[in-house]
Amino acid sequence: MSKEKIKHIIEQGEGISIEFKKAGKQLPQSLFETVCAFLNHTGGEILLGVDDDKNIIGIDDDKTEVFCKQIANQSNNAQKLFPSFLLEPQVIEIANKKLI
């Protein structure tokens, strides 16, 4: 996804198909609930590293690869997401901060 599209999504704000989540030292607990809701509806975009007020907080450099692996692995885990759906997270850098 392009930086321009990400910026447009952030400007739009949260809605039926857009969700922002902060991610500190671990993935947000509600991440897969949101994924499941989007999969049961018409899809959507989840941005990790953005707060509810559209502020780009970013993800720590040492966590981006770990989070991407966790998302990909857990999306194939029936205890997290059933039926499983392979997610392919992307890291995008905006304003010198990384988002997933």
N, C-alpha and C positions, 0 to 999 in steps of 0.2 A: 504494500500500500504506500502511496506517495506521501511525502511530508505535507503537501498541499491538502490532500484529502483528510489527513489527521487534523490539521489546523481547522478545516471546515467542520469536522465532527465536533471538535472542542468548542468552537464558536456556537454551534447549534445547541449544545448542552445535552443533558440527559433526557431521555424520553423512552418511548415504548421499545425502541431498538438500539438505544445507546446507553451504556453504563460506564461510569468512571469508578475506579477503585484505587485506593492507595495500596501500596504493597511495601511493607517495612522489611522485617527480617524473614517473613514467610509469606506465602500466598494468602490472600484474603480467604477467610473461612467460607464466605458466601459465594466464592467464585463459581463453583460448579452448580450451585443452585441457579445462578444467573444464566450459565451456559445451558442448563436444562430448560429453563423458561424460554430462552431464545430459540432453542431447537424445537420446542413444542409450539412455537408461534411462527413467525416469518423470518427468523434469524435476527442478527444484530451485530453490533460492534462493542467489544469490551476493551477499554483502555486502562492498563495498569500503569500507575504513576501519575494519575490525574485525580485531584480531589473533587468533591461535589460542587465546589464553587468555580470550576474550570481552571484551577491553578495547576500548572505543570510542576509537579514535585519531582518526578523522575524516579528511576530505580537505580540503586547502587550498582556500580560497574561489576562488583564481585557477585552480584545476585542475578544479573540478567541471564546468563547462560544456565544457571541452576534453575531459575524459574521456568525458562523455556523447556528444559528437560522434564521438570516436574509436571508441567501442563500437558505435554505430549504423552508422558507415561500415565498420568492419572486419568486422562481422557479415555484411555483404553482399559480402565479398571472399573469393572461393573459395580463395585462398592461406592465409587465416586459418581459414575455416570452410566445409566442404563437406559436404553441400549448404548453401548460404547460408540463414540464418534471421535475419530482421530482429529485432534486439533493441531494446527500448525502455527504456533505463535511466531510473530516477527518482532524484531527489535528495530525501533525507529528513533533516531536522534533529532530532537527539536530543542532549540534554544540551549544547546550544550547539555541537554538532559536526555537520558534514555527512557523510552516508553516501550511497553510490550502490549 
